[in-house]
Amino acid sequence: MAPMSAHSESAELGRYLRARRTQTSPGHVGLTIGTGVRRTPGLRREELATLAGISIDYYVRLERGKETRPSPAVLDSLARALRMDDQEHQHLRELAARAARYAPEPPPAPSRTVRPHLKLLLESLRPNPAYVISRSMDVLAWNPGGLALYAGLDDWPVKHRNLARYLFLHPMARDLFTDWDRQITGCVARLRAIAGTAPDAPDLTNLVGELLLKSPDFAGLWERYEVTGRKPAHKTFRHPQVGTLTLTSQSLHIEGTPGQRIGVYTADPGTPDHDAMTLLDMTAPVTAPGQESPHTST
């Protein structure tokens, strides 16, 4: 008997998912059924993808056998969405494991290491707030104002500092931004766009899984599947230390380090906004990545 090919193994995984999807009624998973005639038996692909918190494009690749390395987190999300019992869930894991044995290794996750000259660049940008973030919005490096601008972010341990997590879960975020609703919409659109190209990446799936569980606002926006959104050129902060200031924001991709970006905020010299920005830089605790600020909780 000839051994199974990579295509056969991944096709088997896709067939199983398709069978479970078409045999699962919308009502069984808590979806409201409209009055129109449904041409698809069971769940639609987009309904299952929404319930599992993954992109529709990625789910279609799974069903068609073109995606062969779903992470354990993705498999668990699909199993929960399809209301699988323990035996069905285990079978899904086994099919995925067999498909992965024949698949090429996925590309490594983007580096989280910030090169020394970039840290010097952040320092040279003072008093302009600046930081380096990863593709999933982890704050990897910063100058004093870059960290202090997000009031209360330094209360969290270094590894927990993430701008998406801050927007949805930090108690000070809603008061800090005058247009918080617009900020979170743009944030989710960015994460959705990344999910379309790297849906199996642990840095993304872990963050999305956490926010889906902890933030109803995030869960509602995630289900809308918006992947585009204008990033406002100006941001207004109601900062508890220096008052209200409006800054121009700019995001720059870093050459040689895929996934990393520098975020910089500026204000015209001689304006009240520039004075407030300078005061923030002067009064912010001076810390470096890997060092906890005096206000960090344990």
C-alpha positions in Angstrom: 0.0 0.0 0.0 1.5 3.4 -1.0 2.1 5.9 1.8 -0.1 8.8 2.1 1.1 12.0 0.4 1.2 15.4 1.9 -1.8 16.4 -0.2 -3.8 13.4 0.9 -3.1 14.0 4.6 -4.1 17.7 4.4 -7.1 16.9 2.3 -8.3 14.4 5.0 -8.1 17.2 7.6 -10.1 19.5 5.3 -12.7 16.8 4.6 -13.2 16.2 8.3 -13.7 19.9 9.0 -16.1 20.3 6.1 -18.1 17.3 7.3 -18.3 18.6 10.9 -19.2 22.1 9.6 -22.0 21.0 7.3 -23.5 18.8 10.1 -23.5 21.6 12.7 -26.7 23.7 12.7 -26.5 27.4 13.4 -28.9 27.1 16.2 -26.8 24.5 17.9 -23.9 26.9 18.2 -26.1 29.9 19.3 -26.4 31.7 15.9 -29.7 33.4 15.0 -31.1 32.0 11.8 -32.5 34.6 9.3 -35.8 34.2 7.5 -34.1 33.6 4.1 -33.5 30.2 2.5 -30.1 28.8 3.5 -28.4 27.1 0.5 -25.5 25.7 2.7 -26.3 22.8 5.0 -25.1 23.4 8.5 -22.7 26.3 9.1 -21.3 28.6 6.4 -17.5 28.9 6.2 -17.6 32.5 7.3 -19.8 31.6 10.3 -17.4 29.0 11.5 -14.4 31.2 11.0 -16.0 34.0 13.0 -16.9 31.6 15.8 -13.4 30.3 15.9 -11.8 33.7 15.8 -9.8 33.1 12.6 -9.9 34.7 9.1 -12.2 33.3 6.5 -9.3 33.0 4.0 -7.3 30.9 6.5 -10.3 28.6 7.1 -10.9 28.1 3.4 -7.2 27.1 3.0 -7.7 24.5 5.8 -10.7 23.0 4.2 -9.0 22.9 0.8 -5.9 21.2 2.2 -3.6 24.2 1.4 -2.9 24.9 5.1 -1.2 22.1 6.9 0.1 23.5 10.2 -2.8 24.9 12.3 -1.6 25.6 15.8 -3.1 23.9 18.8 -4.8 27.1 19.7 -6.5 27.2 16.2 -7.5 23.5 16.5 -9.0 24.1 20.0 -10.9 27.2 18.7 -12.4 25.1 15.9 -13.3 22.3 18.2 -15.1 24.7 20.6 -16.9 26.4 17.7 -18.1 23.1 16.3 -19.1 21.8 19.8 -16.8 18.7 19.4 -16.7 16.1 22.1 -13.4 14.8 23.4 -13.1 12.0 20.9 -13.9 14.3 17.9 -11.5 16.9 19.2 -8.7 14.3 19.6 -9.4 13.0 16.0 -9.0 16.6 14.8 -5.6 16.9 16.5 -4.4 13.6 15.0 -5.4 14.6 11.5 -3.6 17.9 11.9 -0.5 16.1 13.3 -0.4 13.7 10.3 -0.8 16.6 7.9 2.0 18.5 9.6 4.5 15.6 9.2 4.5 16.0 5.5 4.4 19.8 5.4 7.5 22.0 5.0 8.6 23.9 8.1 6.8 27.2 8.5 8.9 30.4 8.5 10.3 31.4 11.9 8.4 34.1 13.8 9.8 37.6 13.5 12.6 38.5 15.9 11.7 40.3 19.0 15.3 41.5 19.5 15.8 45.2 19.0 19.2 46.1 17.6 21.4 48.4 19.8 21.5 51.2 17.2 17.7 51.4 17.2 17.7 52.0 21.0 20.2 54.8 20.4 17.8 56.2 17.7 14.9 56.2 20.2 17.1 58.1 22.6 18.1 60.6 20.0 14.4 61.3 19.2 13.7 62.8 22.6 11.6 64.7 23.6 9.5 63.1 20.9 7.8 60.0 22.3 9.0 56.9 20.4 9.0 53.2 20.6 9.6 49.9 18.7 6.7 47.5 18.4 6.3 44.0 17.0 3.7 43.0 14.4 1.4 41.9 17.2 1.9 45.3 18.9 4.2 44.2 21.7 6.2 47.2 23.0 9.8 46.0 22.5 11.8 49.2 23.2 11.0 52.8 24.1 12.3 56.2 25.2 10.9 57.7 28.4 8.1 59.6 26.7 7.2 56.7 24.4 6.3 54.6 27.4 4.9 57.4 29.6 2.6 58.6 26.8 0.4 55.5 27.3 -0.5 56.4 30.9 -0.3 53.4 33.2 1.4 51.1 30.7 4.5 51.0 32.9 2.3 49.5 35.7 2.5 46.2 33.7 5.5 43.8 33.5 7.6 44.4 30.4 6.5 41.2 28.7 2.8 42.1 29.2 3.2 45.6 27.5 1.2 45.5 24.3 -0.7 48.4 22.7 -3.7 46.3 21.7 -3.9 44.8 25.2 -3.6 48.3 26.7 -6.4 49.7 24.5 -8.9 47.0 25.5 -7.9 45.9 29.0 -6.1 48.8 30.8 -8.5 50.8 33.0 -6.9 54.1 31.9 -7.2 53.6 28.2 -10.8 54.9 27.7 -10.0 58.1 29.5 -6.7 58.6 27.8 -8.0 58.8 24.2 -10.7 61.2 23.2 -11.6 58.9 20.3 -11.2 55.5 22.0 -13.8 53.9 19.7 -11.9 54.9 16.6 -8.6 53.7 18.2 -9.9 50.3 19.0 -11.5 49.9 15.5 -8.2 50.6 13.8 -6.3 48.3 16.2 -8.6 45.3 15.4 -8.4 46.0 11.7 -4.6 45.9 11.8 -4.7 42.6 13.8 -7.2 41.1 11.4 -5.0 42.0 8.4 -2.0 40.3 10.0 -4.2 37.2 10.7 -4.8 36.9 7.0 -1.1 36.4 6.3 0.1 34.8 9.5 -3.0 33.1 11.1 -1.1 30.4 12.8 1.5 32.6 14.5 1.6 32.0 18.3 2.3 35.7 19.0 -1.0 36.6 17.3 -3.2 33.7 18.3 -2.3 34.0 21.9 -3.1 37.7 22.0 -6.3 37.4 20.1 -7.4 34.5 22.3 -6.8 36.5 25.4 -8.7 39.5 24.1 -11.6 37.5 22.9 -12.0 36.0 26.4 -11.5 39.3 28.3 -13.0 42.0 26.2 -16.5 42.0 24.7 -15.6 45.1 22.8 -12.7 43.3 21.1 -14.9 40.2 20.4 -17.6 42.3 18.7 -15.1 44.1 16.5 -13.2 40.9 15.7 -16.4 39.3 14.3 -16.9 42.2 11.8 -13.8 41.1 9.8 -12.7 44.6 8.9 -9.1 44.6 7.7 -8.7 48.2 6.6 -9.1 51.4 8.4 -7.6 54.8 8.3 -5.0 55.5 11.0 -5.6 59.1 12.2 -2.6 61.3 11.5 -3.2 63.1 14.8 -4.0 61.7 18.2 -5.3 63.6 21.2 -4.3 62.3 24.7 -6.0 63.4 27.9 -2.9 62.7 29.9 -3.2 62.6 33.7 0.4 64.0 34.2 0.7 66.8 31.5 -2.9 67.5 30.5 -4.4 67.3 27.0 -2.1 67.3 24.0 -2.5 66.5 20.3 0.4 64.9 18.6 1.1 63.8 15.0 1.9 60.1 14.7 4.1 58.3 12.2 4.8 54.6 11.9 8.0 53.4 10.1 8.9 49.9 9.1 12.4 48.8 10.2 14.7 47.5 7.5 16.2 44.1 8.1 13.8 43.2 10.9 10.5 42.1 9.4 7.5 42.8 11.6 9.1 45.6 13.7 8.0 49.2 13.4 9.0 52.5 15.0 6.2 54.7 16.2 7.1 58.4 16.7 5.0 61.3 17.9 5.7 65.0 17.1 4.4 68.5 17.8 5.3 71.9 16.3 7.9 73.7 18.5 6.6 76.6 20.5 3.1 75.1 20.8 1.4 74.1 24.0 1.4 70.5 22.7 5.2 70.6 22.3 5.6 72.0 25.8 3.4 69.2 27.2 5.4 66.6 25.2 8.6 68.0 26.6 7.3 68.0 30.1 6.3 64.4 29.7 9.8 63.5 28.6 11.4 65.3 31.4 9.2 63.8 34.2 8.9 60.2 32.8 10.9 57.5 34.6 14.1 56.6 32.7 14.0 52.8 32.1 15.3 50.5 29.3 13.8 47.3 27.9 14.4 44.5 30.4 14.3 46.9 33.3 11.2 47.4 35.4 10.1 51.0 36.2 9.5 51.9 39.8 5.7 51.7 39.3 5.7 48.2 37.8 3.4 45.7 39.6 4.7 42.3 40.5 
